[in-house]
Amino acid sequence: MKTINICKVFILLSFVFGMMSCNTNQKQQGGKHQSNEHITAMVEDLSEELSLSGKELEIMKYLFVNHFEEMDKVMENGNASRDKMDQLKISFEAKVDSILDDAQFEKFKTYMSNHRPQGDRPQGMPQGGPQR
């Protein structure tokens, strides 16, 4: 049962992140990076994996929405350099780290690294993010 839920989460996040990378032209035309509905579904699936409390779930939703809004602003302003996007990711992960315990954060990092689009990052380049 747990394996089935994990598979559902993997499929959903793969789809969500795949759609993000396919919609580059829409972003340049002022489209949103992710809708609140997609973010809510993604966080609820992630919640099962991390066994989040109700309060943690609400904070995670807020953090994801805020993160995607920041990414949208950077992209709309034409400042979407790799360095800037990495800074946003590191800041986002630090905020997530502050609300999760060590075990949850390790699961979060593993989960996100398995669902992050690889894009044009050269092979072997570090992903960044806060280290424990």
DAZIUR-V793338 format. One record per backbone hydrogen bond with DSSP energy under -1.0 kcal/mol. CO is the residue of the C=O (numbers start at 1). NH is the residue of the N-H. E is the energy in kcal/mol with one decimal. If there is no record, write none. Layout:
# DAZIUR-V793338
co->CO nh->NH e->E
co->CO nh->NH e->E
This chain:
# DAZIUR-V793338
co->1 nh->5 e->-2.0
co->2 nh->6 e->-2.3
co->3 nh->7 e->-2.4
co->4 nh->8 e->-2.2
co->5 nh->9 e->-2.2
co->6 nh->10 e->-2.6
co->7 nh->11 e->-2.5
co->8 nh->12 e->-2.6
co->9 nh->13 e->-2.8
co->10 nh->14 e->-2.4
co->11 nh->15 e->-2.2
co->12 nh->16 e->-2.8
co->13 nh->17 e->-3.0
co->14 nh->18 e->-2.1
co->15 nh->19 e->-2.5
co->16 nh->20 e->-1.8
co->17 nh->21 e->-1.8
co->18 nh->22 e->-1.6
co->19 nh->23 e->-1.2
co->23 nh->27 e->-1.8
co->24 nh->28 e->-1.7
co->26 nh->31 e->-2.8
co->27 nh->30 e->-1.7
co->35 nh->39 e->-2.3
co->36 nh->40 e->-2.6
co->37 nh->41 e->-2.3
co->38 nh->42 e->-2.4
co->39 nh->43 e->-2.8
co->40 nh->44 e->-2.4
co->41 nh->45 e->-2.0
co->42 nh->46 e->-2.5
co->43 nh->47 e->-2.4
co->44 nh->48 e->-1.2
co->45 nh->49 e->-1.3
co->46 nh->50 e->-2.2
co->47 nh->51 e->-1.2
co->47 nh->52 e->-1.6
co->53 nh->57 e->-2.4
co->54 nh->58 e->-2.0
co->55 nh->59 e->-2.3
co->56 nh->60 e->-2.7
co->57 nh->61 e->-2.3
co->58 nh->62 e->-2.2
co->59 nh->63 e->-2.8
co->60 nh->64 e->-2.7
co->61 nh->65 e->-2.7
co->62 nh->66 e->-2.8
co->63 nh->67 e->-2.5
co->64 nh->68 e->-2.6
co->65 nh->69 e->-2.3
co->66 nh->70 e->-2.5
co->67 nh->71 e->-2.3
co->68 nh->72 e->-2.4
co->69 nh->73 e->-2.3
co->70 nh->74 e->-2.2
co->71 nh->75 e->-2.4
co->72 nh->76 e->-3.0
co->73 nh->77 e->-2.0
co->74 nh->79 e->-2.3
co->75 nh->78 e->-1.1
co->79 nh->81 e->-2.1
co->81 nh->85 e->-2.5
co->82 nh->86 e->-2.6
co->83 nh->87 e->-2.3
co->84 nh->88 e->-2.2
co->85 nh->89 e->-2.2
co->86 nh->90 e->-2.7
co->87 nh->91 e->-2.5
co->88 nh->92 e->-2.6
co->89 nh->93 e->-2.8
co->90 nh->94 e->-2.1
co->91 nh->95 e->-1.9
co->92 nh->96 e->-2.3
co->93 nh->97 e->-2.7
co->94 nh->98 e->-1.5
co->96 nh->99 e->-1.5
co->96 nh->100 e->-1.2
co->101 nh->105 e->-2.6
co->102 nh->106 e->-2.1
co->103 nh->107 e->-2.0
co->104 nh->108 e->-2.7
co->105 nh->109 e->-2.7
co->106 nh->110 e->-2.2
co->107 nh->111 e->-2.9
co->108 nh->112 e->-3.0
co->109 nh->113 e->-2.5
co->110 nh->114 e->-1.8
co->118 nh->121 e->-1.7
co->122 nh->125 e->-2.0
